[in-house]
Amino acid sequence: MVRIEYIYATLLLYKAGKEVNEENLKRVLEAAGVQVDEVRVKSLVAAVKSIDIGKVLEQSMAMPIPAATAAPAATTPSEEKKEEKPKEEKKEESKELSEEALAEGFASLFG
């Protein structure tokens, strides 16, 4: 798992108009006093190369943030059976990491 400092460094490089590569990412992290993990740097740079950061940030800014909802009332056994099917579908959807999921992640960080 990539630590938040690495994500911030990546976004800082992007906003500064600098190339997001291993050398630049290491420099930013070291300047911030973060102990650099080479494996994390390499994996993050490889992952970011396939992502249009500007597009993800734009999408995350446009996404509405859902309001907190109250806890649901107690359900009867027949209602519980009806609810099981949608849960299974959600599990399948959550396995895929899409640009939408990344946008949601960026939105939650910088909302």
N, C-alpha and C positions, 0 to 999 in steps of 0.2 A: 504494500500500500504506500502511496506517495504521501508524504507529509505536506501539510498546508504551506510551509515555508517554500517548498519547491514550486507549488502552484503560484504563490505570490511572486516569486522571482521570475517565473515564466511570463506572468501578466505584466510585470514591470518592464521586462525586455520588450514585450510586444508594444506596450504603450510608448516606450522610448524610441520605437522604430528600429530596434536592434534585432539582429538575427537570433532566433532561439536555437542555440547549439550548446554542446557540452561545455566548451570553454567559457562562453559568456554566462551560462547558468552557474557554473562553479564560481566565477568571479563575484557574481551578485551574492550568492550564498555566503562565500567567505567574507565579503564586505559586511554582511549582516551578522557575522559571528556564528554562523551555523556550521557544524561539523559536516563536511560533504561526504555523502555516500555515493561512490562511483556507480554502483548498480542502479540506484534510484535515478541518478542523473541520466544515465544512458536509456533507461526504460521510459522516462518521462519525455526525453527529446524524441525518441522513436515514436511514441504515442502522439505527440503534438504535431509531428510532421504530416500526419494524415487528417488533421483537423484545421479548419479555417477558424482561427480564434476570433477574428472580427465578426464573423457570421454568428458564432455561438454567443458572443457577448451581446450582439444586437438582438438575437432571439430571446436571450435571458432577460433583457431589459423590457421586452414587449410582453413577456408572460405575466399574467396576473398571479399574485400570491394568494393561495387559498386561505380563507379565514378559518380559525379553529372552530371545530364543531363540538357540540355537547355529546356526552357519552350516550349511546343508544339505550333505549329502554329494554327491559328483559324480553326475550323472545320465547315463543312457544316452540316445541320440538318440530312442528311442521314448518315453521318459518326458518329454523336452523338448516333444514335440509335444502330449502330453496337457496339459501345463502352460500352453500358449499360449492356449487358450480362456478359462480363468479370468482371465488377465491382461487380455484385451480387455474382459471384463465389468466388471472393476474400473475401467478407464479411463472407461467410460461412467458409472459411479456417481460417480466423483470430479468429474465436470463439474458436478454439481448441488450447490449450497451449501444445505444444509438446517439445521434447528435442531439435528439430531443432530451435524452437522459443527461447528457453532458450539459446542455443548456440549463436544465433544471438545477443541476449541481452548481453551476456558476451563479445562477440566480439566487440560490440559497446562501451562497457565500457573500455575494455583493449586492443583494436585493436592494 
